[in-house]
Amino acid sequence: MSAPTVRVGLSTSSVYPESSAHAFGYAAEIGYDAVEVMVGIDALSQQTSAVKQLSDHHGLPVSAVHAPCLLFTQRVWGTEPWGKLERSAEMAHEVGAAVVVVHPPFRWQREYAAGFVDGIAALEESTGIAFAVENMYPWRASQKRGMEMYLPGWDPSAEPYANTTIDLSHAAIAQSDPVAMAERLGGRLRHVHLTDGTGSAKDEHLVPGRGSTGAAAFLAHLAGAGFAGEVVVEINTRRCGSREERAADLRESLEFAREHFAVRTPSGPST
C-alpha cells in the first residue's frame, strides 16, 4: 500500500460550537495537513487577518475558503451573493488558498441562479481562484418525496463547472452514488468533503466509516483515479460531551482518510 499523495485538511465547521481558533488548534495537535475555513457566524472566520494569523501561528496552510452560503449565514458579509463570492476569493488570495467552496443558489435566489454557471466561470477567470461547486441534495419531507431546492440543480456533474466538490453526507441524503458522480466529473473534481451519512433526510456529517455511503471505497476509487485535489474532513461533533471525545472523532477521521486513500497493488502469483 502506497502512502497518500494528497493533503488531508480539517474544516473549521467540524469543531462547532467551538471557534475557528480551536479548529486550528485541534488540526495542529492531531496532525492534519491543512485547514478549510468555513466563513460563518464565528467572527474570527470572517476576518482575513485573524485567519492568516492562525495559519501562521500553527504552521498550517489554508486549503480552501468555504463561502458563507448556508441558510444560517445568509447575512454574513452582506446579503448580495456575488459580493460574498468576491470577498471569499479575496480572503483565499490573502491566506494562500487556491479554492473557494460554494453551494449552488437556493431556488428563491432566481436572479443569482439564472447567471450562476456563467458567473462562476467569469469569477474563476478574473480571480484565478477555483470555485468548486458542491453537490447538494433534494429536500425530502419523507423517503418518497423530494423537492428541488437548488438551481440550476443539486448535482454539479449536470453542469459545465470547471471545478467541483463532492460531499459524502450530501450524497447520502440524495441517495446518489459518489463514485459514479466522481466518474462523471472526471478531472473537474477538485475538492472532497470527507464525512458520511446513513441515507436519511438529515444532513448527518458522520465520522467517515460510520455511515453507509461507502466512504472507504470512494477514497480508494479517488486514489486509483489519480485524484490530486484536497480531501477535507467535515464532520458534525456537536454531540460530543468533552474536548477529548471531539478530538477522538477528529483523529479517527484523519486516520480513516490516510488508511483508505491509498492505491492497493494486487499481489502477483507466487514464484
Secondary structure, 3 states (H helix, E strand, C coil): CCCCCCCEEEEHHHHCCCCHHHHHHHHHHHCCCEEEEECCCCHHHHCHHHHHHHHHHHCCCEEEEECCCCHHHCCCCCCCHHHHHHHHHHHHHHHCCCEEEECCCECCCHHHHHCHHHHHHHHHHHHCCEEEEECCCCEECCCCCEECCECCCCCHHHCCCCCEEEEHHHHHHHCCCHHHHHHHHHHHEEEEEECCCCCCCCCCCCCCCCCCCCHHHHHHHHHHHCCCCEEEECCCCCCCCCHHHHHHHHHHHHHHHHHHCCCCCCCCCCC
